[in-house]
Amino acid sequence: MTGTRPTFTGTPTNLLYAQSYTLNVVVPAGATNVYVVLMDLGFVTHSVHMDQKLVKLVSVLSSNRSQMTITAPPNAPSTFFPFCQEGVFLTDSLKLVFSPGPGWLWLLADGVPSMGQQVMVGDGANPPEDPAATEQSVSSISHEYPSNPLFATVCSR
């Protein structure tokens, strides 16, 4: 795909959930399909790439085509398993669209992407801590070595 890249400025430092922001944009003349996406590029561990996501944001281009108002995702996932929480149903879980942390904004004009700009999704604060759960997890860990002769042979070398 070829074409003139759109550009944008005015990226907020933090993209707070369900808040609206106005970006200054320059889009190619004649572009008809203009919108912004938020992307999490994911991470790699043990040769497996995980957690990649692309969310098309609600995007409204001004009549003079110089500004675009975007709305951040509605909220963050409250758990990795939203279906297991009492009172949380499938329709509620569909709103859990983007985890807090670094993300990238891209402006697209007729499929041609701008250069991405990094934002912090959410307020950047650590998630809530539960000291009792941490203590329970730590106290349940066994510090004893298994009584496997092979294990003892390997570890004694």
N, C-alpha and C positions, 0 to 999 in steps of 0.2 A: 504494500500500500504506500502510495506517495502522496504528498501534499504539504502545504505549509502548516507547520506546527502551531497550534494555539498557544498562548501564554497566559499566565495569571500571576498576580501579586496580591498581597494582603492576607497571606495564609496565617491563621491564628497559631499561637504556640501550642495551645491546648484546644482540642475539639471536644467540648462537653456534650454529653448525651442530650438529644432532643432540642438542642439550641440551634438558632439560625445564625449564619455568618454571611457577610457580603465580600466577595472577591472582585478585584478589578481584573477584567479579562480583555484579551485581544483575540478575536476569532477571525478566520479567513472570511472574506466577503463571499456571500452565497451559501455559507454553511447553514444547514437546516436542522441537523440533529446534534445539539450541543448539550453536554451534561458533564457532571463530575462523579468520579468513583473514588471510593476509599478502599485501599488494598493493604492487606497484611501479607507480607512476603513469606511468612512462615519461618521455620527453622529446620535444621537438619541434625539428626542424631542417629547414630548407628547406621549410617547410610540410608536413612529413610527421611524423606522430606514431608513435614507435617504442618498443619495449621494454616495453610494458605487460604485466603478468602478474598473475594472481591464483592463489594457492596455498592450498588448504584444509589447515589444519594438523591433525595428530592432536590432538583435544581431548577431555578427559574431565571432565565436570561432577561435582562432589562430591555425595554423597547429600543433604546439606543445602542444595545449590544455591547456596552462597555462594562457592565457589572453583572454578576451572577450571584443570586442568593441561594445558599445551600443549607440543608438541614441535616444535622448529625444524626446517626442512628438513634433509635428511641431509648435503648438502655443496654446494659452489659449483661452477659450471662451470669446468673447468680450461682451456678454450679455446673460442673461438667456433665451432670446427668439430670437435666431439668424435668424429665418425665418421671423421676422417682420421688419428687417432692410432693407431699400431700397438698392438694388444692391447685397444682399446676397442671394444666391441660395442654394438649397439642397447640391449640390456638394461642395460648399465652407464650409458649416456647418459641413460636415463630417470630416474636418480637425480640428475642435474645440474639442479636445479629452480629455484634462485634465486641470482642474482649478489650478491656483496657490495655493500653500499652502503645508502642510506636506503630504508626501506620503511614501510608503514603497517599496523598491526594493527586489525582490526575484529571486534567480537563481534556475532554474528547470532543472533537468537531468533525462530524461525519466519519467517525472511526479513526481519525488521526490523533494520537495522544500528544499532550504537552510533555514537558519534562516533569517528573514527579517531584513533589515537595513533601518532606517529612513533617508529621504532626504527632503530638502525643494525644491519644484518644483517652478521654477521662481526665481526671484532675492530677494524675501522676502519683497519687497517694498509694501506699501499700494496702493490700486487702485487709479486712478485719482479721484480728488474731483471736484464737480461742485457746488460752493457756491450759485449760483443763483437758482439751483434746490432745494438745501437744504432750502434756505430762502422761496421759494414758497411753499414747503411742510409744513414747520413749520407755515407759516402765514395762511394756509388754515385749520388748526386744530381748531375746535370749543372747547372753554373752558366752554361752558354752559352745565349745567346738563339737561337731558331730563325732560319734564314736566309730568312724569309718577308718579301717586300717590304711586304705589307699590315701585318704585325706591326710592322715598323720605322716605317711611316707613322703608325700609331695611337699608338705609344709616343713618337714625337717631338713630339706636339702639346702 
